[in-house]
Amino acid sequence: MSGTERFIVVLLFDGVDLLDVTGPPEVFSLLRREVDDATGYRVVLAGETMDPVTTAAGVRVLPDTTFQEASRKSIDTLLVPGSVEVDAQGRAHALTDPTVVHWVKTLAGRSRRIASVCVGAHLLAAAGLLDGRRATTHWSTAQQLAADHPSIEVDADPIFIRDREVWTGAGITACLDLSLALVAEDFGEAVALRVARQLVMYLKRPSGQSQFSVPIEPVSTTRRMDDLRHYITRNLAEQLTVADLAAHAHVSDRQLTRIFKTELGMTPAAYLESARVEVARNQLESTDDTLERVASACGFNTTATLIRAFRRKLHTTPTEYRNRFRHSGGPVVETPDDDAGRLGGQGAP
């Protein structure tokens, strides 16, 4: 398709997330530096009318065209951003305005390729475009997407997923990763890598979005489960067992497992590991403690156990996590006593 421009339509509507709208065009515009001027993308913002649209950030944006006008053209790529509302408890809920859903469905019929950005996946789902497909969205609304649309295989970890002609991206800066992936498909990875360098980005991130999410979200539980969770938090450094927790709750081991699965959707062991990883995350972000000290304080027997838990839960290592998220100080250099050596010596995956 050399020598042609690909026509890209980005949907625009009140309350839309600003970066979802502006991020992809920024990536596509940088392509001009890397390819012949006769090639690349032509990006337009489409709204229901030509009136300014107020984004979630409060910034007003002007559409280039209307949904109706865009529907009369052949579209190479339809980009669908999203919007959320946040309740009093700080929980995000993706919004799906029926008018926007109607135009998503209409414009998708004119498009070679469709991509959602962040919670825009909920609009694709409401339009029936994700039925029977695997998809992702921002980790904070993944459960909502799965509950509202059981026919979709929701995977909250990948930065983006491609299922045939439909792409879905995570949030929020993942719109840049998704856009780079589209560039790689259209013009090759070498060109996409050059664009990524201009953005000072990885062409492919080393891990998924689970490392940015909150492993243990606030949940509504019974008083007995609240007591158990507080007991676990107070005694994380101890080698807690199912028998210990059952004795504290005055129930049998089997009944304890049943309680955890019913109220939290996981086994006691899985909850313990998640709680320990969460505390370890906080220590890695805010202290210079060694991995041995972090592992001991969080109830992991060895640093190898800590590393395996991080790989399972966050798809990264403690050292990689600290280098990325530590509040202050320079990067940590791995040593034979750190992740690399322990992994080799212990044979961890």
LINSUL-V952668 format. One record per backbone hydrogen bond with DSSP energy under -0.5 kcal/mol. CO is the residue of the C=O (numbers start at 1). NH is the residue of the N-H. Records with the same first field share a line. If there is no record, write none. Layout:
CO: NH, NH
This chain:
1: 4
4: 40
5: 7
6: 8, 42
7: 76, 77
8: 10, 44
9: 11, 79
10: 46
13: 16
16: 56
17: 21
18: 21, 22
19: 23
21: 25
22: 26
23: 27
24: 28
25: 29
26: 30
27: 31
28: 31
29: 32
30: 33
31: 34, 35
36: 39
40: 6
41: 43
42: 8
44: 10, 46
45: 64, 65
46: 12
47: 67
53: 55, 61
54: 15
55: 58
59: 55
61: 53
65: 47
66: 70
67: 71
69: 72
70: 73
73: 75
75: 112
76: 113
77: 9, 79
78: 80, 115
79: 11, 81
80: 117
82: 17
83: 95
85: 93
87: 90
91: 87
93: 85
97: 101
98: 102
99: 103
100: 104
101: 105
102: 106
103: 107
104: 108
105: 109
106: 109
107: 110
108: 111
110: 75
113: 78
114: 167
115: 80
116: 169
117: 120
118: 121
119: 122
120: 123, 124
121: 125
122: 126
123: 127
124: 129
125: 128
130: 133
133: 153
135: 155
138: 141, 142
139: 142
141: 145
142: 146
143: 147
144: 148
145: 149
149: 152
151: 132
152: 154
153: 135
154: 156
157: 209
159: 170
161: 163, 168
163: 166
165: 114, 167
166: 163
167: 116
168: 161
170: 118
172: 175
173: 176, 177
174: 178
175: 179
176: 180
177: 181
178: 182
179: 183
180: 184
181: 185
182: 186
183: 187
184: 188
188: 192
189: 193
190: 194
191: 195
192: 196
193: 197
194: 198
195: 199
196: 201
197: 200
208: 211
209: 212, 213
210: 213
213: 215
215: 217
219: 221
222: 226
223: 227
224: 228
225: 229
226: 230
227: 231
228: 232
229: 233
230: 234
231: 235
233: 236
235: 238
238: 240
241: 245
242: 246
243: 247
244: 248
245: 249
246: 250, 251
252: 256
253: 257
254: 258
255: 259
256: 260
257: 261
258: 262
259: 263
260: 264, 265, 266
261: 265
267: 271
268: 272
269: 273
270: 274
271: 275
272: 276
273: 277
274: 278
275: 279
276: 280
277: 281
278: 282
279: 283
280: 284
281: 285
282: 286
283: 287
285: 327
290: 294
291: 295
292: 296
293: 297
294: 298
295: 300
296: 299
302: 306
303: 307
304: 308
305: 309
306: 310
307: 311
308: 312
309: 313
310: 314, 315, 316
311: 315
317: 321
318: 322
319: 323
320: 324
321: 325
322: 326
332: 334
335: 338, 341
338: 342
339: 343
340: 344
341: 345
342: 346
343: 347, 348
